[in-house]
Amino acid sequence: MKKLLCASLVAIVLMSVVSCDNNTNIPKPGATGKIGELLVIIDKFYWDSEVGDTIRSIFEKPYPGLANPEKYFTLIPVANSSFLPIMQKHRNILLLSISPELTESKLTISRDLWAKPQIVLNAVGADMSSVAKVLDEKREYMINLYEQAELERQSANVKAFSDTMIHRKIKERFNIDFHVPSGYYTLMRNDADFVWLETQSNHNSIGVFVYAYPFVDDSTFTVNYLVNKRDMIMKEKVHGSRDSSWMTTTKFIMPELEIKSFKGLQYGEMRGLWELVNDFMGGPFISRSYIDEKERRIVTVEGYVFAPRFDKRDYVRRVLGIINTFSFGDSKTEE
């Protein structure tokens, strides 16, 4: 009975907050938590049940495009009795409301409920099986929602701290809008059709490429074509510590390509691994290649990560936050 009461209290608190949320004059505090964290409000009894198993199977699957498996999200289970007001400000929250008094099983979403920006999902049901079923049916929806929220946060930070000089130069060079945050001062390469920017710390680096080439036909959007084009450009433009070393695409794990469309713009998103020929460096990369029909060209924005001592997942999210700022003029291509 105590477990059922605690579970239903979350739903009651959630409804009461929503009912009071019409007062838009009250400013919301900034969301807390690290990139990729997901707070799961669930008692240990349910965390050790099929409900917990379902949650782990959804959010702990491997993040795409990495050499070594890393969980999609870092789950932090918190008992209902420990869900204090300070925790309500977390960026990503999943609530579980299980009680026989609940006649409908469903998943609801609240944005910026207790903080901003924030995503709060609430899975409700009469028993464990019904809640587990709701979670299983909405697995792709949930993981995409939280992931997109992370990218939007990253892109907002990039734009807030955008390097105006770099933005202007890329605009002049490629006639696109593309933001890079302050700190990418190392202009490694600056050609008419290729720009290479990088930021470094003691043990890692994140780099960004912007390049363009003529559009021939729809065969552009195949893995082989994009990989061959990328390797040709990297061999010419991106060298290591010596000219006999250059960046290439790792072939024993071929990149994954997904064709996407947004507001009439088609692009290919490729995730894979890079390495240096005749050197010992490598890591993940992600690129988006857009068709610019007006100029009959392909514009590619790409980011890569080198962090041999660290997990790569959240570095990739930072890269995505940058390349997600790309747009042709007034047509925004943020997903």
C-alpha positions as CSV (number, residue, x, y, z in Angstrom):
1,M,0.0,0.0,0.0
2,K,2.8,2.4,0.8
3,K,4.4,1.8,-2.6
4,L,1.2,2.4,-4.4
5,L,0.6,5.6,-2.4
6,C,4.1,6.9,-3.2
7,A,3.7,6.1,-6.9
8,S,0.4,7.9,-7.1
9,L,1.8,10.9,-5.3
10,V,4.0,11.7,-8.3
11,A,1.0,12.0,-10.5
12,I,-0.8,14.2,-8.0
13,V,2.2,16.5,-7.6
14,L,2.6,16.6,-11.4
15,M,-1.0,17.6,-12.0
16,S,-0.9,20.2,-9.3
17,V,2.2,21.8,-10.8
18,V,0.7,21.8,-14.3
19,S,-2.5,23.4,-12.9
20,C,-0.4,26.2,-11.4
21,D,1.8,26.6,-14.5
22,N,-0.4,29.1,-16.2
23,N,1.3,31.9,-14.3
24,T,3.9,32.7,-16.9
25,N,5.1,35.7,-14.8
26,I,7.0,33.3,-12.6
27,P,10.5,32.8,-14.1
28,K,11.7,29.2,-14.3
29,P,15.2,28.3,-12.9
30,G,17.8,27.0,-15.3
31,A,17.8,23.2,-15.7
32,T,20.5,21.3,-14.0
33,G,22.3,18.0,-14.6
34,K,25.0,16.8,-17.0
35,I,24.7,16.0,-20.7
36,G,23.1,12.6,-21.2
37,E,21.8,12.2,-17.7
38,L,18.2,10.9,-17.2
39,L,16.6,11.1,-13.7
40,V,14.2,8.1,-13.3
41,I,11.8,8.6,-10.4
42,I,11.1,5.0,-9.3
43,D,11.1,3.0,-6.1
44,K,13.5,0.1,-5.9
45,F,10.7,-2.4,-5.9
46,Y,9.8,-1.3,-9.5
47,W,13.4,-0.7,-10.5
48,D,14.1,-4.4,-9.9
49,S,11.0,-5.5,-11.8
50,E,10.0,-5.7,-15.5
51,V,9.4,-1.9,-15.5
52,G,13.1,-1.3,-14.6
53,D,14.2,-3.9,-17.1
54,T,12.2,-2.1,-19.9
55,I,13.7,1.3,-18.9
56,R,17.2,-0.1,-19.0
57,S,16.7,-1.8,-22.4
58,I,15.5,1.5,-23.9
59,F,17.9,4.0,-22.5
60,E,21.0,1.9,-22.1
61,K,21.3,0.7,-25.6
62,P,24.6,1.6,-27.4
63,Y,24.9,5.1,-28.7
64,P,25.4,5.1,-32.5
65,G,28.7,5.6,-34.3
66,L,31.2,4.8,-31.5
67,A,34.0,2.3,-31.5
68,N,33.3,1.1,-28.0
69,P,29.8,0.6,-26.6
70,E,28.5,3.5,-24.5
71,K,25.0,3.8,-23.1
72,Y,22.6,6.2,-24.8
73,F,21.8,7.8,-21.5
74,T,23.2,7.6,-18.0
75,L,20.2,6.5,-15.8
76,I,19.9,7.9,-12.2
77,P,17.2,6.1,-10.3
78,V,15.7,8.1,-7.5
79,A,13.0,6.8,-5.0
80,N,9.8,8.8,-4.8
81,S,10.6,9.7,-1.2
82,S,13.9,11.1,-2.2
83,F,12.6,13.2,-5.1
84,L,13.3,16.6,-3.4
85,P,12.5,20.0,-5.0
86,I,16.1,20.5,-5.9
87,M,16.0,17.4,-8.1
88,Q,12.9,18.7,-9.9
89,K,15.2,21.1,-11.8
90,H,17.0,18.3,-13.6
91,R,17.1,18.6,-17.4
92,N,15.6,15.1,-18.2
93,I,13.1,13.4,-15.9
94,L,11.1,10.2,-16.3
95,L,8.3,9.7,-13.8
96,L,6.5,6.4,-13.1
97,S,3.0,6.5,-11.6
98,I,1.6,3.0,-10.8
99,S,-1.6,2.6,-8.9
100,P,-4.8,0.5,-9.3
101,E,-6.8,3.7,-9.1
102,L,-5.4,4.7,-12.5
103,T,-7.8,3.5,-15.2
104,E,-5.8,4.5,-18.3
105,S,-2.2,3.6,-19.3
106,K,-0.4,6.4,-21.2
107,L,2.7,8.5,-21.5
108,T,2.4,12.3,-21.2
109,I,5.0,15.0,-21.8
110,S,5.7,18.3,-20.1
111,R,8.2,20.8,-21.2
112,D,9.9,23.2,-18.8
113,L,7.7,22.0,-16.0
114,W,10.0,22.9,-13.1
115,A,13.0,24.3,-14.9
116,K,14.0,25.5,-18.4
117,P,14.9,23.9,-20.7
118,Q,13.5,20.6,-19.4
119,I,11.7,17.4,-20.6
120,V,9.5,15.5,-18.1
121,L,7.8,12.3,-19.2
122,N,5.2,10.6,-17.0
123,A,4.3,6.9,-17.7
124,V,1.1,6.0,-15.8
125,G,-0.8,2.7,-15.4
126,A,-2.7,0.4,-13.1
127,D,0.1,-2.1,-12.7
128,M,3.7,-2.9,-13.6
129,S,2.8,-4.8,-16.8
130,S,0.7,-2.0,-18.2
131,V,3.4,0.6,-17.5
132,A,6.1,-1.6,-19.0
133,K,3.9,-2.0,-22.1
134,V,3.5,1.8,-22.5
135,L,7.2,2.3,-22.2
136,D,8.0,-0.4,-24.7
137,E,5.5,0.9,-27.3
138,K,7.0,4.5,-26.9
139,R,10.7,3.5,-26.7
140,E,11.7,5.2,-30.0
141,Y,9.6,8.3,-29.3
142,M,11.1,8.7,-25.8
143,I,14.7,8.3,-26.7
144,N,14.4,10.6,-29.7
145,L,12.6,13.2,-27.6
146,Y,15.3,13.3,-24.9
147,E,18.1,13.1,-27.5
148,Q,16.6,16.0,-29.5
149,A,16.3,18.0,-26.3
150,E,20.0,17.5,-25.6
151,L,20.9,18.7,-29.1
152,E,18.7,21.7,-28.8
153,R,20.4,22.7,-25.6
154,Q,23.8,22.3,-27.2
155,S,22.8,24.3,-30.2
156,A,21.4,27.0,-28.0
157,N,24.7,27.2,-26.1
158,V,26.6,27.3,-29.4
159,K,24.5,30.3,-30.7
160,A,24.7,32.1,-27.3
161,F,28.5,32.0,-27.4
162,S,28.9,32.1,-31.2
163,D,32.2,33.4,-32.6
164,T,30.9,36.3,-34.7
165,M,34.0,36.5,-36.8
166,I,34.0,32.9,-37.7
167,H,30.3,33.0,-38.4
168,R,30.8,36.0,-40.8
169,K,33.7,34.4,-42.6
170,I,31.8,31.1,-43.2
171,K,28.8,33.1,-44.3
172,E,30.9,35.0,-46.8
173,R,32.7,31.9,-48.0
174,F,29.8,29.4,-48.4
175,N,26.7,31.6,-48.2
176,I,25.3,29.6,-45.3
177,D,24.5,30.3,-41.6
178,F,26.7,28.2,-39.4
179,H,27.7,28.9,-35.8
180,V,30.9,27.8,-33.9
181,P,31.3,28.7,-30.2
182,S,34.2,30.8,-29.0
183,G,37.3,28.8,-28.4
184,Y,37.7,27.4,-31.9
185,Y,40.5,29.9,-32.6
186,T,42.8,27.5,-34.4
187,L,42.1,28.0,-38.1
188,M,43.9,24.9,-39.2
189,R,42.9,25.3,-42.9
190,N,41.2,28.1,-44.7
191,D,40.7,27.4,-48.4
192,A,38.0,28.7,-50.8
193,D,36.0,25.5,-50.6
194,F,37.2,24.1,-47.2
195,V,37.4,25.4,-43.7
196,W,38.9,23.4,-40.7
197,L,38.5,24.6,-37.2
198,E,39.6,23.0,-34.0
199,T,39.6,23.4,-30.2
200,Q,42.0,21.6,-28.0
201,S,42.6,20.8,-24.4
202,N,45.3,18.7,-22.7
203,H,44.0,15.3,-23.7
204,N,41.3,15.8,-26.3
205,S,40.2,17.9,-29.3
206,I,37.1,18.6,-31.2
207,G,37.2,19.7,-34.9
208,V,34.8,21.0,-37.4
209,F,34.9,20.9,-41.2
210,V,32.8,22.9,-43.7
211,Y,33.3,22.1,-47.4
212,A,31.5,22.1,-50.7
213,Y,31.7,20.3,-54.0
214,P,29.6,20.1,-57.2
215,F,26.3,18.1,-57.1
216,V,26.1,15.5,-59.8
217,D,23.1,13.4,-59.2
218,D,21.3,11.5,-56.5
219,S,24.1,8.9,-56.4
220,T,25.7,11.4,-54.0
221,F,23.6,9.9,-51.2
222,T,25.2,6.5,-50.9
223,V,27.7,5.4,-48.3
224,N,30.4,4.5,-50.9
225,Y,30.1,7.9,-52.7
226,L,30.2,10.0,-49.5
227,V,33.1,7.9,-48.0
228,N,35.1,8.1,-51.2
229,K,34.5,11.9,-51.6
230,R,35.4,12.4,-47.9
231,D,38.6,10.4,-48.1
232,M,39.7,12.3,-51.2
233,I,39.1,15.6,-49.6
234,M,40.7,14.6,-46.3
235,K,43.8,13.3,-48.0
236,E,44.3,16.6,-49.6
237,K,43.3,18.9,-46.8
238,V,43.7,17.2,-43.4
239,H,47.2,16.1,-42.6
240,G,48.7,14.9,-39.3
241,S,52.0,16.0,-37.8
242,R,53.7,15.3,-41.2
243,D,52.6,15.3,-44.8
244,S,52.8,11.5,-45.0
245,S,49.9,11.3,-42.5
246,W,46.3,12.3,-43.3
247,M,42.8,11.6,-42.1
248,T,40.8,8.8,-43.6
249,T,37.6,6.9,-42.9
250,T,37.8,3.7,-41.0
251,K,36.7,0.9,-43.3
252,F,36.5,-2.2,-41.1
253,I,33.5,-0.6,-39.4
254,M,31.8,1.2,-42.3
255,P,29.9,4.4,-41.5
256,E,26.1,4.3,-41.2
257,L,24.2,6.6,-43.5
258,E,20.7,7.9,-43.0
259,I,18.8,10.0,-45.5
260,K,16.8,12.7,-43.9
261,S,14.6,15.6,-44.9
262,F,13.6,18.8,-43.1
263,K,11.5,21.7,-44.5
264,G,12.2,20.6,-48.0
265,L,15.9,20.2,-47.6
266,Q,17.3,16.7,-48.1
267,Y,20.6,15.6,-46.5
268,G,22.6,12.5,-45.7
269,E,23.8,12.0,-42.1
270,M,26.8,9.8,-41.8
271,R,28.2,8.5,-38.6
272,G,31.5,6.6,-38.5
273,L,35.1,6.4,-37.3
274,W,38.1,8.3,-38.6
275,E,41.8,7.5,-38.3
276,L,45.2,8.9,-39.4
277,V,47.2,7.1,-42.0
278,N,50.7,6.5,-40.8
279,D,49.9,7.7,-37.3
280,F,48.0,6.6,-34.2
281,M,45.0,8.9,-33.8
282,G,41.3,8.3,-34.4
283,G,37.8,8.7,-33.1
284,P,34.2,9.2,-34.1
285,F,32.9,11.7,-36.6
286,I,29.5,12.8,-37.8
287,S,28.7,14.6,-41.1
288,R,25.7,16.1,-42.8
289,S,25.7,16.6,-46.5
290,Y,23.1,19.0,-47.9
291,I,21.9,19.5,-51.5
292,D,22.0,23.1,-52.5
293,E,19.8,23.0,-55.6
294,K,20.2,26.7,-56.3
295,E,23.9,26.5,-56.5
296,R,24.0,22.9,-57.8
297,R,26.4,21.8,-55.0
298,I,26.7,19.7,-51.9
299,V,27.6,21.5,-48.7
300,T,28.9,19.3,-45.9
301,V,29.3,20.2,-42.3
302,E,31.2,17.7,-40.2
303,G,32.6,17.3,-36.7
304,Y,35.1,14.9,-35.2
305,V,36.3,13.9,-31.8
306,F,39.7,12.9,-30.5
307,A,39.5,11.9,-26.8
308,P,41.5,8.7,-26.2
309,R,41.2,8.9,-22.4
310,F,37.5,9.7,-22.2
311,D,34.1,8.4,-23.2
312,K,33.0,9.9,-26.6
313,R,29.2,10.0,-26.4
314,D,28.8,13.5,-25.0
315,Y,31.6,14.9,-27.1
316,V,29.6,13.7,-30.1
317,R,26.6,15.5,-28.8
318,R,28.6,18.7,-28.6
319,V,29.6,18.2,-32.2
320,L,26.0,17.7,-33.1
321,G,25.0,20.8,-31.3
322,I,27.4,22.7,-33.6
323,I,26.4,21.2,-36.9
324,N,22.8,21.4,-36.0
325,T,23.0,25.2,-36.3
326,F,23.5,24.9,-40.1
327,S,21.0,26.6,-42.4
328,F,20.7,27.9,-46.0
329,G,19.6,31.5,-45.5
330,D,16.2,31.7,-43.9
331,S,15.5,27.9,-44.2
332,K,16.6,26.4,-40.9
333,T,17.7,22.8,-41.1
334,E,17.7,22.1,-37.4
335,E,15.9,18.8,-36.8
